[in-house]
């Protein structure tokens, strides 16, 4: 596999310097930057980060390592401002002035707010989670202050079905009454899309599979693209894995350029003994019945969601989703041939980080940063797509209802768009599965373009 050549990037930041981008057509401000995966992808697509806001100390260290690397290669022509704060601790107005921008001048705000309130592996408390309560209203303040030409939001797939208010399952019974509008699935997305439409943004939302854009990993994520005006910028078409396109990238291709493993999360002797019995591409089903029962506990009785248990990776497929804990029994990332976790550098390669990327902090933190990141190649595909749209204001037609399935047979045709109209009501167009507990199910036909509403079940 050939080494990916990444374009030159901006150099080390100097907080004392005032930025000016009056002539920049592809500049962006990055919120919730993390280890900078999305930013690396956008830079590869020709975008330039003016500022990166991140509160995690180790992730900030990673951003500074990247800045040092750029400075060594490019000098200090236009440094990126790295702000080690939570976004609510930074005044959007002060930042806009420091960057020398007028309202409406910034081309793009990009970022992936914390995913924990929406992940299907967590409590899914949405706006009842403190992190979301503080973050999303502040995010909208940045939108108000900068009024960018475009917005790019990435998050876990659970964002699209999250509720504004969470009612625990144990309280969902006949005596408790029906779910309120805010407790129904999708009410958070409905709220966010309306907030953006009120600000004049046409938004397109949907699920994207990272493997479809050259990432050697199955990683399904929600994407929201907002643009000023009334012409939708639909999600980019797949580039891999579909009929007539190149095949998806595999783990073997991803690891072919690895020269140094970097830190490796150790396995306990108990786990090592179990994985020794699992072949490449296998999982818990390859264990003797008595060992399945003794090592899986209550999970053994579950009717689904067990495919990740005692999993060993395959050379000939993309990896499953890279998470922050490579040694967890139910989501482990175990090397196909060696009985060990994938190393930090191997996980970074599976996430499509450029070769030689360095991460700050202890190994556990490095794994976490990589697992939380947006795959750079997915970011690059989104960056090229948005850039082309802003130039031409034209886009392809939206995909049909059942437009494709991933190689994991997960339906990701779910998508929709909203065109703002304050006088007559914002126009929602959907291609989404709808169940009675979903917010879209309760909306009147007047709220939705019924001519293009598909897949109601």
Secondary structure, 3 states (H helix, E strand, C coil): CCCCCCCCCCCCCCCCCCCCCCCCCCEEEEECCCCCHHHHHHHHCCCEEEEEECCCHHHHHHHHHHHHHHHHHHCCCCCCEEECCCHHHCCHHHHHHHCCCCCCCCCEEEECCCCCCCCCCCCCCHHHCHHHHHHHHHHHHHHHHHCCCEEEEEEEHHHHHCCCCCCCHHHCCHHHCCCCHHHCECHHHHHHHHHHHHCCEEEEEEEEEHHHHCCCECCEEEEEEEEECCCCCCCCCCCECCCCCECCCCHHHHHCCCCCCCCCCCCCHHHHHHHCCCCCCCCHHHCCHHHHHHHHHHHHHCCCCCCCCCCECCCCCCECCCCCCCCCCCCCCECCCCCCECCHHHHHHHCCCCCCCCCCCCHHHHHHHHHHCCCHHHHHHHHHHHHHHHHHCCCCCCCCCCCCECCCCCECCCEEEEECCCCCCCEEEEEEEECCCEHHHHCCHHHECHHHCEEEC
